[in-house]
Amino acid sequence: MPPTIGFVGLGIMGAGMAANLLKAGFPVRGWNRTAARAQALQSAGLHIASSPSDAARGAQSTILCVSDTPDVAAVLFGEQGVIQGAETNSVIIITSTILPEAVKNFAEKLAAKNLHLIDAPMTGGSEGAAKGTLTFMVGADPQQLESVRPVLAAMGKNIVHVGPVGQGQMVKLVNQILVAGTMLSMCEALHFAQAAGLDLEKTLAAVSGGAAGSWTVTNRGPQVIRQDWRPGFSIDLQEKDLRIARATAQALHAPIPATEIASAFYRSLQARGLGHEGNHALIKALDTLAGKTA
């Protein structure tokens, strides 16, 4: 029988990931701060845990998919945290995007309790989480990665070992810098096309198959055209990641001007109460610059 998996954080991404683990035959003990999201998976076989520590109890590995560095710290080390229920020599897999220095610090604290940490932030949006096609950027000891590879493979199609703990987070920041720049350029291009009176669907079809094509253009361009602002990844989460990227870039003395611009636009949308919308709603910031109020 496959080993039991603990899962903490069953939001937009985590729910799809846990569902794919269940489909693959893994027994899953899941906990979410909003209990209703965990209950939605109960019919698929999820065992609802009463706390993060309860989710980790009896699990070979426990996956964390929560929003930010303080959230990871809280579910790991807080009252009823994972560390209190985790089995000796089990593996904690952090799929959240958090500060690289923090994940290394967490690894040291866990090692003192004979627990192993795998730094495995992912990309692929809610679509990838639902379909099991995520990409994991893994910072880990190679032996520990191999011990949980079947678990990651149930949730993703591309598992790339990029180095030791901390390097997974660094590569994820590279990913988010690319996402922000691509999203900004796509929204700018579609805004230009609209101002020029072009047929947006035909324009997107013309450019998406050539050098300008990308995952963002293919998956988020149609949503922009339809004004469908449902999140595959929200503005709030995107800006959180860019905040981490900006802080890390500053420490590295690495200029990221396009990311700074995208981040400023996202913060302006948050100030308007739009943080829950998809990150492709970035085009609304360009609408404001153009004098549109809708």
C-alpha positions as CSV (number, residue, x, y, z in Angstrom):
1,M,0.0,0.0,0.0
2,P,1.3,3.5,-0.8
3,P,2.6,5.5,2.1
4,T,0.4,8.0,3.9
5,I,0.9,11.7,2.9
6,G,0.1,14.6,5.1
7,F,-1.1,17.8,3.3
8,V,-1.4,21.2,4.9
9,G,-3.0,23.9,2.8
10,L,-5.9,23.0,0.5
11,G,-6.5,26.2,-1.4
12,I,-6.5,26.9,-5.2
13,M,-3.3,25.0,-5.7
14,G,-3.3,22.5,-2.8
15,A,-6.8,21.1,-3.5
16,G,-5.9,20.0,-7.0
17,M,-2.6,18.6,-5.8
18,A,-4.2,16.6,-3.0
19,A,-6.9,15.3,-5.4
20,N,-4.2,13.9,-7.7
21,L,-2.5,12.2,-4.8
22,L,-5.7,10.5,-3.9
23,K,-6.2,9.5,-7.5
24,A,-2.8,7.9,-7.5
25,G,-3.8,5.8,-4.5
26,F,-2.0,7.6,-1.7
27,P,-3.9,7.9,1.6
28,V,-3.9,11.6,2.4
29,R,-4.5,13.3,5.7
30,G,-5.3,16.9,4.9
31,W,-5.8,20.1,7.0
32,N,-6.8,23.6,5.8
33,R,-7.4,26.7,7.9
34,T,-10.8,27.0,6.2
35,A,-12.3,23.6,6.9
36,A,-14.9,23.7,4.1
37,R,-12.1,23.3,1.5
38,A,-10.9,20.1,3.2
39,Q,-14.4,18.8,3.4
40,A,-14.8,19.2,-0.4
41,L,-12.2,16.5,-0.8
42,Q,-13.7,14.1,1.7
43,S,-15.8,12.3,-0.9
44,A,-12.6,11.6,-2.8
45,G,-11.1,9.8,0.2
46,L,-9.3,12.6,2.1
47,H,-9.0,12.0,5.8
48,I,-9.6,15.4,7.4
49,A,-7.0,16.2,10.1
50,S,-7.8,18.4,13.1
51,S,-4.5,20.4,12.9
52,P,-1.2,20.5,11.0
53,S,0.3,18.1,13.6
54,D,-2.5,15.7,13.1
55,A,-2.0,15.8,9.3
56,A,1.6,14.8,9.7
57,R,0.9,12.0,12.2
58,G,1.7,8.7,10.6
59,A,2.8,10.2,7.3
60,Q,6.0,9.4,5.5
61,S,6.0,12.9,4.0
62,T,4.0,16.0,4.7
63,I,3.4,18.6,2.0
64,L,2.9,22.3,2.8
65,C,1.1,24.5,0.4
66,V,0.4,27.8,2.3
67,S,0.9,31.4,1.2
68,D,3.9,33.1,2.7
69,T,7.0,32.7,4.9
70,P,5.2,33.4,8.2
71,D,2.4,31.0,7.3
72,V,4.9,28.2,6.7
73,A,6.6,29.0,10.0
74,A,3.3,28.9,11.8
75,V,2.1,25.5,10.4
76,L,5.6,24.0,11.0
77,F,6.5,25.3,14.4
78,G,3.4,26.9,15.9
79,E,0.9,25.5,18.3
80,Q,-0.2,22.1,16.9
81,G,2.4,22.5,14.2
82,V,3.7,19.8,11.9
83,I,6.8,19.3,13.9
84,Q,4.8,18.0,16.8
85,G,3.1,15.2,14.9
86,A,5.7,14.3,12.2
87,E,7.3,10.8,12.4
88,T,11.0,10.6,13.0
89,N,13.0,10.6,9.6
90,S,9.9,11.7,7.7
91,V,10.1,14.3,5.0
92,I,8.6,17.8,5.0
93,I,8.0,19.1,1.4
94,I,7.6,22.9,1.1
95,T,5.8,23.8,-2.1
96,S,5.2,27.4,-1.1
97,T,7.3,30.3,-2.5
98,I,9.1,31.8,0.5
99,L,12.3,33.5,1.4
100,P,15.3,31.3,0.4
101,E,17.1,32.1,3.7
102,A,14.0,31.1,5.6
103,V,13.8,27.7,4.0
104,K,17.4,27.0,4.9
105,N,16.7,28.0,8.5
106,F,13.7,25.8,8.6
107,A,15.7,22.9,7.3
108,E,18.2,23.3,10.1
109,K,15.5,23.3,12.8
110,L,13.8,20.2,11.3
111,A,17.1,18.4,11.1
112,A,17.6,18.9,14.8
113,K,14.4,16.9,15.3
114,N,15.5,14.1,12.8
115,L,13.2,15.4,10.1
116,H,14.2,16.1,6.5
117,L,13.1,19.1,4.4
118,I,12.6,19.3,0.6
119,D,12.4,22.7,-0.9
120,A,10.0,22.2,-3.9
121,P,8.2,25.3,-5.0
122,M,6.1,24.7,-8.1
123,T,4.7,26.4,-11.2
124,G,1.9,25.7,-13.6
125,G,-1.1,27.5,-12.2
126,S,-4.3,26.1,-10.9
127,E,-4.7,24.3,-14.3
128,G,-1.4,22.4,-13.7
129,A,-2.4,21.6,-10.1
130,A,-5.8,20.1,-11.3
131,K,-4.3,18.2,-14.2
132,G,-1.2,16.9,-12.3
133,T,1.2,18.7,-14.7
134,L,3.0,21.0,-12.4
135,T,6.8,21.7,-12.5
136,F,8.7,21.3,-9.3
137,M,12.0,23.1,-8.8
138,V,13.6,21.0,-6.1
139,G,16.3,22.0,-3.6
140,A,17.2,18.9,-1.6
141,D,19.6,16.1,-0.8
142,P,19.4,13.7,-3.8
143,Q,18.6,10.7,-1.6
144,Q,15.7,12.5,0.1
145,L,14.3,13.6,-3.3
146,E,14.3,10.0,-4.6
147,S,12.4,8.9,-1.5
148,V,9.5,11.2,-2.4
149,R,9.8,11.3,-6.2
150,P,6.6,9.1,-6.6
151,V,4.7,11.6,-4.5
152,L,5.9,14.6,-6.6
153,A,5.3,12.6,-9.8
154,A,1.6,12.2,-8.8
155,M,1.2,16.0,-8.9
156,G,3.6,17.1,-11.6
157,K,5.2,16.1,-14.9
158,N,8.5,17.9,-14.5
159,I,10.7,17.4,-11.4
160,V,14.0,19.3,-11.7
161,H,16.6,18.9,-9.0
162,V,18.3,22.3,-9.0
163,G,20.7,21.9,-6.0
164,P,20.6,21.9,-2.2
165,V,17.8,23.3,0.0
166,G,17.3,27.0,-0.8
167,Q,18.1,26.7,-4.5
168,G,14.6,25.6,-5.2
169,Q,13.3,28.9,-3.9
170,M,16.0,30.8,-5.9
171,V,15.0,29.1,-9.2
172,K,11.3,29.8,-8.4
173,L,12.2,33.5,-8.1
174,V,13.8,33.3,-11.5
175,N,10.5,31.8,-12.7
176,Q,8.4,34.6,-11.1
177,I,10.6,37.3,-12.6
178,L,10.0,35.7,-16.0
179,V,6.2,35.4,-15.3
180,A,6.0,39.1,-14.3
181,G,7.8,40.3,-17.3
182,T,5.8,38.1,-19.7
183,M,2.5,39.1,-18.1
184,L,3.4,42.8,-18.3
185,S,4.4,42.5,-22.0
186,M,1.3,40.5,-22.9
187,C,-1.1,42.9,-21.2
188,E,0.8,45.9,-22.8
189,A,0.5,44.2,-26.2
190,L,-3.2,43.4,-25.9
191,H,-3.9,46.9,-24.6
192,F,-2.1,48.3,-27.7
193,A,-4.1,46.0,-30.0
194,Q,-7.3,47.1,-28.4
195,A,-6.4,50.8,-28.8
196,A,-5.6,50.1,-32.5
197,G,-9.1,48.6,-33.0
198,L,-7.8,45.1,-33.9
199,D,-9.7,41.9,-33.5
200,L,-8.2,40.6,-30.3
201,E,-8.9,37.0,-30.9
202,K,-7.4,37.0,-34.4
203,T,-4.4,39.0,-33.1
204,L,-3.8,36.5,-30.4
205,A,-4.0,33.6,-32.8
206,A,-1.5,35.3,-35.1
207,V,1.1,36.0,-32.5
208,S,0.8,33.1,-30.2
209,G,2.3,30.5,-32.5
210,G,5.5,32.5,-33.3
211,A,8.4,34.0,-31.4
212,A,6.0,35.9,-29.1
213,G,4.2,32.8,-28.0
214,S,4.4,31.6,-24.3
215,W,2.4,29.7,-21.7
216,T,1.2,33.1,-20.4
217,V,-0.1,34.2,-23.9
218,T,-1.8,30.9,-24.6
219,N,-3.4,30.4,-21.2
220,R,-4.0,34.0,-19.9
221,G,-4.4,35.9,-23.1
222,P,-7.9,34.5,-23.8
223,Q,-9.0,35.3,-20.3
224,V,-7.9,38.9,-20.7
225,I,-9.9,39.1,-24.0
226,R,-13.0,37.6,-22.3
227,Q,-12.4,39.9,-19.2
228,D,-12.4,36.7,-17.1
229,W,-10.6,37.6,-14.0
230,R,-10.9,34.3,-12.2
231,P,-7.5,33.4,-10.7
232,G,-5.2,30.7,-11.8
233,F,-2.8,32.6,-9.6
234,S,-4.0,35.7,-7.7
235,I,-2.7,39.2,-7.7
236,D,-2.1,38.9,-4.0
237,L,0.1,35.8,-4.4
238,Q,1.9,37.2,-7.4
239,E,2.8,40.4,-5.6
240,K,3.9,38.4,-2.5
241,D,6.3,36.5,-4.8
242,L,7.6,39.6,-6.4
243,R,8.1,41.2,-3.0
244,I,10.4,38.2,-2.2
245,A,12.1,38.5,-5.6
246,R,12.7,42.3,-5.1
247,A,14.2,41.8,-1.6
248,T,16.4,38.9,-2.8
249,A,17.6,40.9,-5.8
250,Q,18.4,43.8,-3.7
251,A,20.6,41.6,-1.4
252,L,22.3,40.2,-4.5
253,H,22.8,43.7,-6.1
254,A,20.9,42.3,-9.2
255,P,18.8,44.9,-11.0
256,I,15.3,43.7,-12.0
257,P,13.6,46.9,-13.4
258,A,10.8,45.2,-15.4
259,T,9.9,43.2,-12.2
260,E,9.8,46.5,-10.2
261,I,7.4,48.0,-12.7
262,A,5.1,44.9,-12.7
263,S,5.2,44.9,-8.9
264,A,4.2,48.6,-8.7
265,F,1.2,47.9,-11.0
266,Y,0.2,44.9,-8.9
267,R,0.4,47.0,-5.7
268,S,-1.8,49.6,-7.3
269,L,-4.4,47.0,-8.1
270,Q,-4.3,45.7,-4.5
271,A,-4.9,49.3,-3.3
272,R,-8.1,49.1,-5.4
273,G,-9.2,45.9,-3.6
274,L,-8.5,43.7,-6.6
275,G,-5.9,41.4,-5.0
276,H,-8.2,38.4,-5.2
277,E,-8.4,38.6,-9.0
278,G,-6.1,36.6,-11.4
279,N,-2.7,38.0,-12.0
280,H,-3.6,38.7,-15.7
281,A,-5.9,41.5,-14.4
282,L,-2.6,43.5,-14.6
283,I,-4.1,45.0,-17.7
284,K,-6.5,47.0,-15.5
285,A,-3.5,49.1,-14.3
286,L,-2.8,49.9,-18.0
287,D,-6.4,50.9,-18.4
288,T,-6.0,53.3,-15.6
289,L,-2.9,54.9,-17.2
290,A,-5.0,55.3,-20.4
291,G,-7.7,57.1,-18.5
292,K,-10.2,54.3,-18.5
293,T,-12.2,54.0,-15.3
294,A,-14.0,50.6,-15.9
